[in-house]
């Protein structure tokens, strides 16, 4: 059993290396698009226009099929003037595909999303060290702390890059008048090129 688990872990870790490239300053937009092509991702159109006051173009979006957990939506944000990368968002979110209220999920489904988050967290930590972690920081966790998983992990590999990942997994549902709190099943992973202002704050 241990050998089988080790083999699965190695395959998964190797796959992560192919699916996510964190070197946003040295990988160009065409190279990122080539990665999606090689993975067989589906190009999708944004549902709304992206309004930017910092010169960003409309993001380029892809869909990667997943098993058990929600399909992965990938957003590439880049500067309109020269196509340099601003940030990348990888998002696994039930609400991207299912719009119903009180959309509760099974325990196995929730465990699968949490396992994906933990697996990604361990993989990124091997590359960049242990993150700064914040847990149960939202009002949702106070409403149902026993059945809710909320965590945010933040890495700063250098003074020009930030990696942030957070997960919310909750079946909590409440409706009071015009206010509705729906279940949330989501992971978001950001790879950001930091602004000049933030670079100066982190520069050694």
C-alpha positions as CSV (number, residue, x, y, z in Angstrom):
1,X,0.0,0.0,0.0
2,X,2.8,2.4,0.9
3,X,4.5,1.7,-2.5
4,X,1.3,2.4,-4.4
5,X,0.7,5.6,-2.5
6,X,4.3,6.8,-3.2
7,X,3.8,6.1,-6.9
8,X,0.6,8.1,-7.0
9,X,2.2,11.0,-5.1
10,X,5.1,11.0,-7.6
11,X,2.8,11.0,-10.6
12,X,0.7,13.8,-9.0
13,X,3.8,15.9,-8.2
14,X,5.2,15.4,-11.7
15,X,1.8,16.4,-13.2
16,X,1.8,19.6,-11.1
17,X,5.2,20.6,-12.6
18,X,3.6,20.3,-16.1
19,X,0.3,22.1,-15.2
20,X,1.5,25.1,-13.2
21,X,4.5,27.3,-14.0
22,X,5.2,29.9,-11.2
23,X,8.0,31.7,-13.0
24,X,5.7,34.5,-14.3
25,X,8.6,36.9,-15.0
26,X,10.4,34.5,-17.4
27,X,7.5,32.7,-19.1
28,X,5.8,34.8,-21.8
29,X,2.1,34.9,-22.6
30,X,2.5,32.8,-25.8
31,X,4.4,30.2,-23.8
32,X,1.6,30.0,-21.2
33,X,-0.9,29.6,-24.0
34,X,1.2,26.8,-25.5
35,X,1.1,25.0,-22.1
36,X,-2.7,25.1,-22.3
37,X,-2.6,23.8,-25.8
38,X,-0.4,20.9,-24.8
39,X,-2.7,20.1,-21.9
40,X,-5.7,20.0,-24.2
41,X,-7.4,22.9,-22.5
42,X,-10.6,24.5,-23.9
43,X,-10.4,28.2,-24.7
44,X,-13.5,29.9,-23.3
45,X,-14.9,33.4,-23.7
46,X,-15.3,35.7,-20.6
47,X,-18.9,36.3,-19.5
48,X,-18.2,40.0,-18.8
49,X,-15.8,42.7,-19.8
50,X,-12.7,43.2,-17.6
51,X,-12.4,46.8,-16.5
52,X,-8.8,47.8,-15.8
53,X,-7.3,51.1,-14.6
54,X,-3.8,49.7,-14.8
55,X,-3.6,48.9,-18.5
56,X,-4.6,45.3,-18.4
57,X,-6.2,43.6,-21.4
58,X,-9.2,41.3,-21.4
59,X,-7.9,38.1,-19.7
60,X,-7.5,35.0,-21.8
61,X,-9.4,32.0,-20.2
62,X,-9.2,28.3,-20.5
63,X,-11.1,25.3,-19.0
64,X,-9.3,22.2,-17.8
65,X,-11.4,19.1,-17.1
66,X,-11.2,17.6,-13.6
67,X,-12.5,14.5,-11.9
68,X,-14.6,14.7,-8.8
69,X,-13.8,18.4,-8.1
70,X,-15.0,21.3,-10.2
71,X,-13.3,21.9,-13.6
72,X,-10.4,24.3,-13.4
73,X,-10.8,27.7,-14.9
74,X,-7.5,29.5,-15.8
75,X,-7.3,33.3,-16.2
76,X,-4.3,34.9,-17.8
77,X,-4.1,38.7,-17.1
78,X,-1.5,40.7,-19.0
79,X,-0.7,44.3,-20.0
80,X,-2.4,45.5,-23.1
81,X,0.6,47.5,-24.3
82,X,3.2,44.7,-24.4
83,X,1.5,41.5,-23.2
84,X,3.7,41.2,-20.1
85,X,2.1,39.0,-17.5
86,X,0.3,40.7,-14.5
87,X,-1.1,37.6,-12.8
88,X,-2.6,34.2,-13.3
89,X,-5.6,32.9,-11.5
90,X,-6.3,29.1,-11.2
91,X,-9.9,28.6,-9.9
92,X,-11.8,25.5,-9.0
93,X,-15.3,26.8,-8.1
94,X,-18.6,25.0,-8.1
95,X,-20.4,28.4,-8.6
96,X,-18.8,28.8,-12.0
97,X,-21.0,25.9,-13.3
98,X,-23.9,25.6,-10.9
99,X,-26.0,28.7,-10.0
100,X,-28.6,27.2,-7.7
101,X,-29.1,28.3,-4.1
102,X,-28.4,25.8,-1.3
103,X,-26.2,23.8,-3.5
104,X,-24.8,21.5,-0.8
105,X,-22.3,18.7,-1.7
106,X,-21.4,15.3,-0.3
107,X,-18.7,14.7,2.3
108,X,-16.6,12.9,-0.3
109,X,-16.8,15.9,-2.6
110,X,-15.7,18.3,0.1
111,X,-12.9,16.0,1.2
112,X,-11.7,15.9,-2.5
113,X,-11.5,19.7,-2.7
114,X,-9.6,20.0,0.7
115,X,-7.2,17.2,-0.4
116,X,-6.5,19.1,-3.7
117,X,-5.7,22.3,-1.7
118,X,-3.4,20.4,0.7
119,X,-1.7,18.6,-2.1
120,X,-1.0,21.9,-4.0
121,X,0.1,23.6,-0.7
122,X,2.7,20.8,-0.1
123,X,3.9,21.0,-3.7
124,X,4.4,24.8,-3.6
125,X,6.0,24.6,-0.2
126,X,8.6,22.2,-1.5
127,X,9.5,24.7,-4.2
128,X,9.3,27.9,-2.1
129,X,9.3,27.1,1.6
130,X,6.6,27.2,4.1
131,X,3.9,29.8,3.6
132,X,2.3,32.3,5.9
133,X,-1.0,30.6,6.8
134,X,-4.2,32.1,8.1
135,X,-7.2,29.8,9.0
136,X,-10.9,30.3,9.8
137,X,-10.7,34.1,9.3
138,X,-14.1,34.7,7.8
139,X,-17.6,35.2,9.2
140,X,-18.6,31.9,7.6
141,X,-16.3,29.9,9.8
142,X,-17.8,31.6,12.9
143,X,-21.3,30.6,11.7
144,X,-20.3,26.9,11.3
145,X,-16.8,26.3,12.5
146,X,-17.2,22.5,12.8
147,X,-18.2,21.9,9.2
148,X,-16.3,24.7,7.5
149,X,-12.7,24.6,6.1
150,X,-11.2,28.0,5.3
151,X,-7.5,28.6,4.8
152,X,-5.2,31.1,3.1
153,X,-1.5,30.4,2.2
154,X,0.9,33.0,1.0
155,X,4.4,32.7,-0.4
156,X,6.8,35.4,-1.5
157,X,9.5,33.6,-3.5
158,X,11.3,36.9,-4.2
159,X,10.6,40.6,-4.1
160,X,8.9,40.6,-7.5
161,X,6.6,37.6,-7.2
162,X,3.7,36.6,-4.9
163,X,1.9,33.3,-4.7
164,X,-1.4,33.1,-2.8
165,X,-3.8,30.3,-2.5
166,X,-7.0,30.0,-0.5
167,X,-9.8,27.5,-0.1
168,X,-13.3,27.7,1.2
169,X,-15.3,24.5,1.7
170,X,-18.7,24.8,3.4
171,X,-22.2,23.5,3.1
172,X,-23.6,26.2,5.3
173,X,-26.9,27.7,4.0
174,X,-29.0,30.5,5.5
175,X,-31.6,32.8,4.0
176,X,-32.9,35.8,5.9
177,X,-35.0,38.2,3.8
178,X,-32.9,39.5,1.0
179,X,-29.7,38.1,2.4
180,X,-28.6,34.6,1.4
181,X,-25.5,32.7,2.5
182,X,-24.9,29.8,0.1
183,X,-22.6,26.8,0.3
184,X,-19.1,27.5,-1.1
185,X,-16.7,25.0,-2.6
186,X,-13.8,26.8,-4.1
187,X,-10.0,26.9,-4.4
188,X,-8.2,30.0,-5.9
189,X,-4.5,30.0,-6.7
190,X,-2.9,33.3,-7.7
191,X,0.6,33.9,-9.2
192,X,1.2,37.6,-9.2
193,X,3.9,39.9,-10.6
194,X,4.2,42.5,-7.9
195,X,3.8,46.2,-8.6
196,X,6.8,48.5,-8.4
197,X,5.5,49.9,-5.1
198,X,5.3,46.4,-3.5
199,X,8.7,45.4,-5.0
200,X,10.3,48.4,-3.3
201,X,8.7,47.3,0.0
202,X,10.1,43.8,-0.3
203,X,13.4,44.6,-1.9
204,X,16.4,43.6,0.3
